[in-house]
Amino acid sequence: MKRFLPAIPAYAPIQRFEKPTPKIYYAPQWRLDKSGQRDENIEKYSPMNNYGVTPDKWEYLNKVVWPPNHVVPETGEPKPREVFHVKESIHIHPKKIFPSCYFAQNMIASEAIKQLRHKQTKPTLLLAETIEEAVEKASDEFKIENPLERMFVAEAFGIQCKIIKSLRRHAKGQWNILRHRYINLHVRLEEGEPPKFKGREPDPNVLFFEMVDSEEIIEEERILTELEKNAIARRQHLLEMRKRFTNKDQNGEENGNEEENGEESKQHFAIQFRSYKPVNVKESKTTEETTNRDEINLINKKVEKQLEAGKDTKIGDSLDINTLAPRKVDWDLRRGIKEKLDKLDRRTNKAINQLIRKRVKEEVEGGNEELIAYAVQDVGKD
């Protein structure tokens, strides 16, 4: 025999040992079409039937009315107010909008808009516009007070809705297919404090005041490790030592000032004539002459140093007349053929020597010594 438990009414209080069952709200037109399938128990989703998140379903969630005592099963807290908004048919790739959506999640609406507007790019500006539209909807339709500061971005994602193909013609009769992707940008704003997570500093503009009790402070002190406690004690000791040294220095300076004042009262300082000339004119002339002589000596020394530095100027060994003179027009051509010309010169000299030896042999055999000298001269001229 099967035992049936009594059904718990919708508005009955939940006991401590009970867990709230999650409620599923859906429109009747969302039911899956099982016609044509062999097994009716198998539910096959098809993107052609718009299963998943669509703009109609996303906007329909704004119309759902939850019971006043409904508790979220995941958190165990009452359900906060939410605003769902979608911007349709945006010409942008879904992969390009993903980083900005991930960045804006769990941020206060005002802070998210400010951060996204700071970076002037297409995905960030589009997401900032959708968040602003959702904030306007929250204040106008749902009458939420100050949604910019009281609501945060709980969800933000883009889903591809359509692809428009086009052709581009290139040179030499080549064609290329272009795919223009359009997405629907979904945003969900939630009322309350955003969840804290690693890697992001807390928002200073949050209006949710946290009451810190003495018990929380005691728990934080218990969490401190021994190393942190030792570091705090060392820091306090150093501050005390610094205060002692500063107090000693101040006391020493005060005593020194008192002694100096006593000595000054005993000594008689000469009067310094600053605003008028002294009566003794001779002394003033001598002082003026000495100052003028000192100035002249300093000027002479500076001039002598400059003259000595000018005498040392010498032309460097690296300078050459060829480098200073203007080059010919074909200097670069000669530079490229220099190796070949040197080779030809060596060969010509070798050929001249061979011709001289040949004629010398012929003349020696003939016995004419005078003709030998003429032959050598002729070969040199050639």
C-alpha positions in Angstrom: 0.0 0.0 0.0 1.3 3.4 -1.0 1.2 6.1 1.7 0.1 9.5 0.6 1.2 12.5 2.6 -1.2 15.4 3.1 -0.5 18.3 0.7 0.9 21.4 2.3 -1.2 24.5 1.5 0.4 27.3 -0.5 0.3 29.9 2.3 1.1 27.5 5.2 4.1 28.4 7.3 7.2 26.3 6.6 8.7 24.3 9.4 12.3 24.1 10.3 12.8 20.6 9.0 10.9 21.2 5.8 12.4 22.4 2.5 10.3 24.6 0.1 9.6 23.0 -3.2 10.6 25.1 -6.2 7.7 26.5 -8.2 7.7 26.4 -12.0 5.8 29.2 -13.8 5.4 28.9 -17.5 2.9 30.0 -20.2 0.7 27.4 -21.9 2.2 28.1 -25.4 5.6 26.9 -24.1 4.6 23.3 -23.9 6.7 21.0 -26.0 5.3 19.6 -29.2 5.6 15.8 -29.0 3.8 15.0 -32.2 5.7 12.7 -34.5 7.9 11.2 -31.8 8.0 7.5 -31.1 8.3 7.8 -27.4 6.2 10.6 -25.9 8.2 10.5 -22.7 11.3 11.8 -24.5 11.3 15.6 -24.9 13.4 16.7 -27.8 14.1 20.4 -27.9 14.5 22.1 -31.3 15.8 25.6 -31.9 13.3 26.1 -34.7 10.4 26.0 -32.2 12.1 28.8 -30.1 12.7 26.5 -27.1 14.9 28.2 -24.5 15.0 31.9 -23.7 13.2 34.2 -26.1 12.1 37.8 -25.9 8.5 36.8 -25.3 9.4 34.5 -22.4 11.8 37.0 -20.9 9.1 39.8 -20.9 6.5 37.4 -19.6 8.5 36.9 -16.4 7.6 40.5 -15.5 3.9 39.6 -15.4 4.4 36.6 -13.0 2.9 37.4 -9.6 4.6 35.6 -6.7 2.9 34.9 -3.4 3.8 37.3 -0.6 5.4 34.7 1.6 7.3 32.9 -1.1 10.9 31.8 -0.2 13.6 31.2 -2.7 14.7 27.6 -2.2 18.4 28.2 -3.0 18.9 31.0 -0.5 16.0 30.5 2.0 15.1 34.2 1.9 12.0 36.0 0.6 12.1 36.6 -3.2 13.2 40.2 -4.1 11.7 42.3 -6.8 13.1 41.8 -10.3 12.9 43.6 -13.6 13.4 41.7 -16.9 14.3 43.6 -20.1 15.4 42.6 -23.6 16.8 44.6 -26.5 16.1 42.8 -29.8 18.0 42.5 -33.1 21.4 44.1 -32.3 24.0 43.8 -35.0 26.9 42.4 -33.1 28.6 39.0 -32.6 27.6 37.2 -29.4 31.3 36.5 -28.5 32.0 40.2 -28.5 29.2 41.1 -26.1 30.1 38.3 -23.6 33.1 40.0 -21.8 31.2 43.2 -21.1 28.2 41.1 -19.8 30.4 39.1 -17.5 32.1 42.3 -16.3 28.7 44.0 -15.4 27.3 41.1 -13.5 26.7 41.6 -9.7 27.3 45.3 -9.9 25.1 48.2 -8.8 23.2 49.6 -11.8 24.7 53.1 -11.5 28.3 51.7 -11.1 27.8 49.3 -14.0 26.6 52.2 -16.3 29.5 54.4 -15.2 32.1 51.7 -15.8 30.7 50.7 -19.2 30.4 54.3 -20.4 34.1 54.8 -19.4 35.2 52.4 -22.1 33.9 53.8 -25.4 33.4 50.6 -27.4 30.3 49.2 -29.2 29.5 46.2 -26.8 30.0 48.3 -23.6 27.8 51.2 -24.9 25.1 48.7 -26.0 25.0 47.1 -22.6 24.9 50.4 -20.9 21.9 51.5 -23.0 20.0 48.3 -22.1 20.7 48.7 -18.4 19.5 52.3 -18.6 16.3 51.2 -20.3 15.7 48.5 -17.6 16.2 51.2 -14.9 13.6 53.4 -16.6 11.2 50.4 -16.8 11.7 49.7 -13.1 11.0 53.3 -12.1 8.1 54.0 -14.5 6.2 50.6 -14.7 7.1 48.9 -11.4 7.4 52.1 -9.3 10.6 51.1 -7.6 12.3 54.0 -5.8 15.8 54.9 -6.8 16.5 51.8 -8.9 20.0 53.0 -9.9 21.3 52.5 -6.4 18.8 49.9 -5.0 19.1 47.3 -7.8 22.1 45.4 -9.3 22.7 43.5 -12.5 21.8 39.9 -11.7 22.0 38.6 -15.2 23.2 39.9 -18.6 23.7 37.7 -21.7 23.2 37.8 -25.4 21.6 35.1 -27.6 21.9 34.9 -31.3 18.5 35.4 -33.0 19.3 35.5 -36.8 22.1 35.5 -39.4 21.9 37.5 -42.6 24.2 36.3 -45.4 25.6 38.5 -48.1 28.1 38.2 -50.9 31.3 40.2 -51.4 33.0 40.3 -54.7 36.9 40.4 -54.8 39.3 40.8 -57.6 39.7 38.3 -60.4 36.1 37.1 -60.0 36.4 35.7 -56.5 33.3 35.8 -54.2 33.1 35.6 -50.4 30.1 34.8 -48.1 29.6 37.3 -45.2 27.5 36.4 -42.2 25.9 39.3 -40.3 24.9 38.0 -36.8 22.2 39.6 -34.7 21.5 39.0 -31.0 18.9 39.7 -28.4 20.5 41.2 -25.3 18.8 40.1 -22.0 19.2 42.0 -18.7 17.7 41.1 -15.3 17.9 43.6 -12.5 17.4 42.5 -8.9 16.6 44.5 -5.8 19.0 44.2 -2.8 22.6 44.0 -2.1 24.8 42.3 -4.8 26.6 39.1 -3.7 30.2 39.4 -2.8 32.7 37.5 -4.8 36.5 37.3 -5.2 38.5 39.7 -7.3 36.4 42.8 -7.0 36.5 45.7 -4.5 33.2 46.6 -2.7 31.2 49.5 -4.3 31.6 52.7 -2.2 28.2 54.1 -3.5 26.1 51.3 -2.1 23.2 52.7 0.0 22.7 49.5 2.0 24.1 50.3 5.4 25.7 47.4 7.2 25.4 47.4 11.0 28.6 46.1 12.6 28.1 44.6 16.0 30.6 44.1 18.7 30.3 40.3 18.3 31.5 40.5 14.6 34.5 42.5 15.7 35.4 39.9 18.3 35.1 37.2 15.7 37.5 39.1 13.4 40.0 39.4 16.2 39.8 35.6 16.8 40.4 35.0 13.1 43.8 36.9 13.3 46.7 34.5 13.2 49.7 34.6 15.5 51.9 36.2 12.7 49.5 39.1 12.3 49.3 39.6 16.0 53.1 39.7 16.2 53.3 42.2 13.3 50.7 44.5 15.0 52.7 44.4 18.3 56.0 45.1 16.5 54.4 48.1 14.8 53.1 49.5 18.1 56.5 49.1 19.7 58.2 51.0 16.8 55.7 53.9 17.1 56.4 54.2 20.8 60.1 54.3 20.2 59.7 57.0 17.6 57.7 59.1 20.0 60.4 58.8 22.7 63.1 59.9 20.3 61.1 62.9 19.0 60.4 64.0 22.6 64.1 63.8 23.5 65.1 65.8 20.4 62.6 68.5 21.2 63.9 68.8 24.8 67.5 69.0 23.6 66.7 71.7 21.2 64.9 73.8 23.8 68.0 73.5 26.2 70.4 74.4 23.4 68.3 77.5 22.5 68.4 78.7 26.1 72.2 78.4 26.3 72.7 80.2 23.0 70.5 83.1 24.1 72.6 83.5 27.3 75.9 83.6 25.3 74.4 86.1 22.8 73.5 88.5 25.6 77.1 88.4 26.9 78.8 89.1 23.5 78.6 92.5 21.7 78.1 92.2 18.0 79.2 94.9 15.6 76.5 96.9 13.9 75.8 95.9 10.3 75.0 98.9 8.0 72.4 97.6 5.7 70.1 100.4 4.8 72.6 103.3 4.9 76.3 104.0 4.4 78.8 104.3 7.3 80.2 107.7 8.4 83.9 106.6 7.9 84.4 107.2 4.2 88.0 105.8 4.1 87.0 102.4 5.3 84.2 102.3 2.7 86.7 103.1 -0.1 89.1 100.4 0.9 86.4 97.8 1.0 85.1 98.9 -2.4 88.6 98.7 -3.9 89.2 95.2 -2.5 85.9 93.9 -3.9 86.6 95.3 -7.3 90.0 93.7 -7.4 88.6 90.3 -6.5 86.0 90.6 -9.2 88.7 91.5 -11.8 90.9 88.6 -10.8 88.0 86.1 -11.1 87.2 87.5 -14.6 90.8 87.2 -15.7 91.0 83.6 -14.5 87.9 82.6 -16.5 89.2 84.3 -19.6 92.6 82.6 -19.3 90.8 79.2 -19.0 88.8 79.8 -22.2 91.9 80.9 -24.2 93.8 77.8 -23.1 90.9 75.7 -24.2 90.9 77.4 -27.6 94.6 76.8 -28.1 94.2 73.0 -27.7 91.9 72.7 -30.7 93.6 70.3 -33.2 92.4 68.7 -36.4 91.8 65.0 -36.0 93.9 62.4 -37.8 90.8 60.9 -39.3 90.1 64.0 -41.5 91.2 63.7 -45.1 91.0 65.9 -48.2 89.1 63.2 -50.0 86.4 63.0 -47.4 86.0 66.8 -47.4 86.0 67.3 -51.2 82.8 66.6 -53.1 82.6 63.1 -54.6 82.2 62.4 -58.3 78.9 61.2 -59.8 80.1 57.7 -60.4 81.8 57.1 -57.1 79.4 54.4 -56.1 79.8 52.5 -59.4 83.6 52.5 -59.0 83.2 51.2 -55.4 81.2 48.3 -56.7 83.7 47.4 -59.6 86.9 48.1 -57.6 87.6 44.4 -57.0 87.2 43.5 -60.6 89.4 46.4 -61.8 92.2 45.4 -59.4 92.0 41.8 -60.8 92.3 43.2 -64.3 95.3 45.3 -63.4 97.1 42.3 -62.1 96.4 40.4 -65.3 97.5 43.2 -67.5 100.8 43.5 -65.6 101.3 39.8 -66.0 100.7 39.9 -69.7 103.1 42.9 -70.1 105.8 40.8 -68.4 105.2 37.9 -70.7 105.4 40.1 -73.8 108.7 41.6 -72.6 110.3 38.2 -72.0 109.1 37.0 -75.4 110.7 39.9 -77.3 113.8 39.8 -75.3 114.3 36.1 -76.3 113.7 37.0 -79.9 116.3 39.8 -79.9 118.8 37.8 -78.0 118.6 35.1 -80.6 119.0 37.7 -83.3 122.0 39.4 -81.5 120.7 43.0 -81.5 121.1 44.6 -78.0 119.8 48.0 -79.0 116.6 46.6 -80.3 116.1 44.9 -77.0 115.9 48.3 -75.2 113.5 49.7 -77.8 111.3 46.6 -77.4 111.1 47.1 -73.6 110.2 50.8 -74.1 107.5 49.9 -76.7 105.9 47.3 -74.4 105.8 49.8 -71.5 104.1 52.4 -73.8 101.5 49.8 -75.0 
